[in-house]
Amino acid sequence: MKSTTGDKVLIAVIYSLLFLLGLLAFYPFWNAAVISFNNGTDTMKGGITFWPRQFSLENYRVVFEDSRLINGFVISILRTVTGTLASIAATAIFAYGMSKSELIGRKPYMVLCIITMYFSGGLIPTFLLIRELHLFNTFWVMIIPGIISVWNMIIFRTFFKGIPQALEESARIDGCSNWMVLFRIIFPLSGPVIATLSLFTAVYHWNDWFTPSIYISDTGLMPIQTKLQQILNSNIMSEQLAQMDSAAQGRMSRMKAVTTKSLSMATMMVATLPILCIYPFLQKYFVKGVMVGSLKE
């Protein structure tokens, strides 16, 4: 059917609005990147919008010369990789069991799981529990308490129910145990949902700064997001700068080109870009992975 003039005008208006909305969403990130590449002293004058006025890489040099920030970056990577693998494996195994109608007590288990989605013990009881489990001030406090996500378990379970039962029966006739069926039959067929939920879980672990700020006091175990949150807090910024490596302090005083704002923007970019780089590789699984789990029982 041939488009009328009115249709073309409507499409042009819709595309224009979408472009403006996209620009509004993207501009803060772009402006932070521009400031991170601008001379810090010049940034204090204001007026930095779309392009650096005095291009400089000194902000990033200070970030990468500070061993505390590099250590936080390494902790973030270790937490994201370990937490994602552990969470996806534990949640998938749990969901596989819950997908079996012959599981004794399946419905009561499900009710208990659903309750935890809406109610929690609160911060203080959780803090006391973490302390009694001797997880306080350890790396594993960022992994173990959230290792199973009920929401992800429901999505996994829905996907597993959609796999033909005949495949599992054929595998068992060939001598496969439940574990072999899960790892050799179910997991290879679950690529889209595993990729999608892995991305969601990785983003959570990478961006979460709250959990370490509550349960970790050792600065050597803090991920870069928690350190970034501390840096962005202007009340403690002077303390953060005072605790920097002597090499970084000397470089800052020598160059006079790095300010708290420019340093914060550079640290923010370093903390954000790695997780953004994962999206293009998993984007093709998004629609299929989310749609297969969109129907809940």
C-alpha positions in Angstrom: 0.0 0.0 0.0 1.4 3.4 -1.0 2.1 5.7 1.9 0.2 9.0 1.9 1.7 12.4 2.7 0.1 12.2 6.2 1.8 8.8 6.9 5.2 10.2 5.8 4.8 13.3 8.1 3.8 11.0 11.0 6.8 8.8 10.5 9.1 11.8 10.3 7.7 13.1 13.6 8.1 9.8 15.3 11.7 9.4 14.1 12.4 13.0 15.2 11.0 12.4 18.7 12.9 9.1 19.0 16.1 10.8 18.0 15.6 13.6 20.6 14.8 11.0 23.3 17.9 9.0 22.3 20.0 12.2 22.4 18.7 13.2 25.8 19.6 9.7 27.1 23.0 9.6 25.5 24.2 13.1 26.2 25.1 12.7 29.9 27.3 9.8 29.1 28.9 11.6 26.2 29.4 14.7 28.3 31.1 12.7 31.0 33.4 11.2 28.4 34.2 14.6 27.0 35.1 16.0 30.4 37.3 13.0 31.2 39.3 13.9 28.1 39.5 17.6 28.9 42.2 19.4 30.9 40.9 19.5 34.5 41.8 23.1 35.2 40.0 24.2 32.0 37.0 22.1 32.9 36.5 24.2 36.1 35.8 27.2 33.9 32.6 25.4 32.6 31.1 25.3 29.2 32.3 21.8 28.2 29.5 20.3 26.1 30.1 18.2 23.1 33.9 18.3 22.5 37.0 18.7 24.7 38.3 22.3 24.8 41.8 21.3 25.8 42.3 17.6 25.1 44.3 15.8 27.8 44.9 12.2 28.8 46.3 13.1 32.2 43.0 12.2 34.0 43.3 8.6 32.8 47.0 8.5 33.6 46.3 9.4 37.2 43.5 6.7 37.3 45.8 4.0 35.9 48.7 5.0 38.1 46.7 4.7 41.3 47.1 1.2 42.5 43.9 1.4 44.7 41.7 2.0 41.6 43.5 -0.7 39.6 43.0 -3.1 42.5 39.3 -2.2 42.6 39.0 -2.8 38.8 40.5 -6.3 39.2 38.2 -7.0 42.1 35.2 -5.9 39.9 36.3 -8.3 37.1 36.8 -11.2 39.5 33.4 -10.6 41.2 31.6 -10.3 37.9 33.1 -13.4 36.3 32.8 -15.6 39.5 29.4 -14.2 40.5 27.9 -14.7 37.1 29.2 -18.2 36.6 28.2 -19.3 40.1 24.8 -17.7 39.9 23.8 -19.0 36.5 25.0 -22.5 37.4 23.2 -22.6 40.7 20.0 -21.0 39.4 19.8 -23.3 36.4 20.3 -26.4 38.5 17.6 -25.3 40.9 15.3 -24.4 38.0 15.8 -27.8 36.4 14.7 -29.5 39.5 11.7 -27.2 39.9 10.6 -27.9 36.3 10.0 -31.5 37.2 6.4 -32.3 38.2 7.5 -35.4 40.0 9.6 -33.4 42.5 8.2 -33.9 45.9 7.1 -30.6 47.6 7.6 -28.6 44.4 4.6 -26.3 45.0 5.6 -25.5 48.7 9.1 -24.8 47.5 7.8 -22.5 44.9 5.6 -20.6 47.4 8.6 -20.1 49.7 10.6 -18.8 46.7 7.9 -16.4 45.7 7.7 -15.0 49.3 11.3 -14.1 49.2 10.7 -12.0 46.1 8.4 -9.7 48.0 9.6 -9.8 51.6 13.1 -9.7 53.0 14.5 -9.8 56.5 15.7 -6.2 56.3 19.2 -4.8 56.4 20.0 -5.3 60.1 19.0 -9.0 60.3 20.8 -9.6 57.0 23.9 -7.9 58.4 23.8 -10.1 61.5 23.3 -13.2 59.4 26.3 -12.3 57.2 28.4 -11.8 60.3 27.4 -15.1 61.9 28.2 -16.9 58.7 31.7 -15.3 58.8 31.2 -13.7 55.4 31.7 -10.2 56.7 34.7 -8.5 55.1 35.3 -11.4 52.6 35.2 -11.6 48.8 32.4 -14.2 49.0 30.0 -11.8 50.7 29.5 -10.4 47.2 28.8 -13.8 45.6 27.1 -16.2 48.0 24.1 -14.2 49.4 22.7 -13.5 45.9 23.8 -16.7 44.2 20.2 -17.7 43.3 17.8 -15.3 41.8 14.1 -16.4 42.1 13.1 -14.3 39.1 15.8 -15.9 36.9 14.9 -19.3 38.3 11.3 -18.8 37.1 12.5 -17.8 33.6 14.9 -20.8 33.5 12.1 -23.2 34.6 9.7 -21.9 32.0 12.3 -22.4 29.3 13.2 -25.9 30.5 9.5 -26.9 30.4 9.4 -25.9 26.7 12.1 -28.5 25.8 10.5 -31.7 24.5 10.3 -34.4 27.2 11.2 -37.0 24.5 14.7 -35.7 24.3 15.3 -36.4 28.0 13.6 -39.8 27.8 15.8 -40.8 24.8 18.9 -39.7 26.7 17.9 -41.7 29.8 17.3 -44.8 27.6 20.9 -44.3 26.4 22.1 -44.4 30.0 22.3 -40.7 30.9 21.8 -39.7 34.5 20.0 -36.5 35.6 23.3 -34.5 35.7 24.3 -35.8 32.2 20.9 -34.9 30.8 21.2 -31.4 32.3 24.7 -30.7 31.1 24.7 -32.6 27.8 21.1 -32.1 26.6 19.4 -29.2 28.4 22.3 -26.6 28.7 23.4 -26.9 25.0 19.8 -26.1 24.0 19.5 -23.2 26.4 22.0 -20.8 24.8 19.7 -17.8 24.4 18.3 -17.8 27.9 21.7 -18.5 29.5 23.3 -15.6 27.5 20.5 -13.2 28.3 20.4 -14.0 32.1 24.2 -14.1 32.2 24.2 -10.5 30.9 21.6 -9.4 33.4 23.6 -11.0 36.2 26.9 -9.7 35.0 25.5 -6.1 34.9 24.2 -6.5 38.4 27.5 -7.7 39.8 29.5 -5.0 37.9 27.3 -2.1 38.9 26.5 -3.1 42.5 28.4 -0.8 44.9 26.0 -1.0 47.8 26.8 -4.5 49.0 30.5 -3.9 49.4 29.9 -0.6 51.1 27.9 -2.3 53.8 29.7 -5.6 54.3 33.3 -4.8 53.4 35.6 -2.5 55.3 38.9 -3.7 53.8 39.7 -1.3 51.0 41.7 -4.0 49.2 38.4 -5.9 48.6 36.3 -3.1 47.4 35.3 -3.1 43.7 35.9 0.0 41.6 32.2 1.0 41.7 32.3 1.4 45.5 35.5 3.4 45.2 33.9 5.5 42.4 30.9 6.2 44.7 33.3 7.3 47.4 35.2 9.5 44.9 31.9 11.1 43.7 31.0 12.0 47.2 32.4 15.5 47.5 32.5 15.3 51.2 35.3 12.7 51.2 37.0 13.7 48.0 39.9 15.5 49.7 40.4 12.4 51.8 40.5 10.2 48.7 43.1 12.4 47.1 45.2 12.4 50.2 45.2 8.6 50.3 46.3 8.3 46.7 49.7 6.8 45.8 52.6 9.2 46.3 53.3 8.9 42.6 49.8 9.9 41.6 49.9 12.8 44.1 53.2 14.0 42.8 52.0 13.8 39.3 48.9 15.8 40.2 50.7 18.5 42.0 53.3 18.7 39.1 50.8 19.0 36.3 48.0 20.9 37.9 45.8 19.6 35.1 43.7 17.1 37.1 40.7 18.2 39.2 38.3 16.2 41.3 35.6 16.5 38.6 37.8 15.4 35.7 39.2 12.5 37.8 35.7 11.4 38.7 34.6 11.4 35.1 37.7 9.4 34.0 37.1 6.9 36.8 33.4 6.6 35.8 34.3 5.9 32.2 36.8 3.2 33.2 34.2 1.6 35.4 31.4 1.7 32.7 33.1 0.9 29.4 33.9 -2.8 30.1 30.3 -3.8 30.7 29.1 -1.8 27.7 31.5 -3.7 25.5 29.6 -7.0 26.3 26.3 -5.8 25.0 27.0 -6.1 21.2 28.1 -9.7 21.6 24.9 -10.8 23.4 22.4 -8.5 21.8 21.2 -11.1 19.3 20.1 -13.4 22.1 18.0 -10.7 23.9 14.7 -11.0 22.1 14.6 -14.8 22.0 16.0 -15.2 25.5 13.5 -12.9 27.1 10.5 -14.0 25.1 10.9 -17.6 26.0 10.8 -16.8 29.7 8.1 -14.1 29.5 5.2 -16.6 30.3 5.2 -17.5 34.0 3.2 -20.1 35.7 
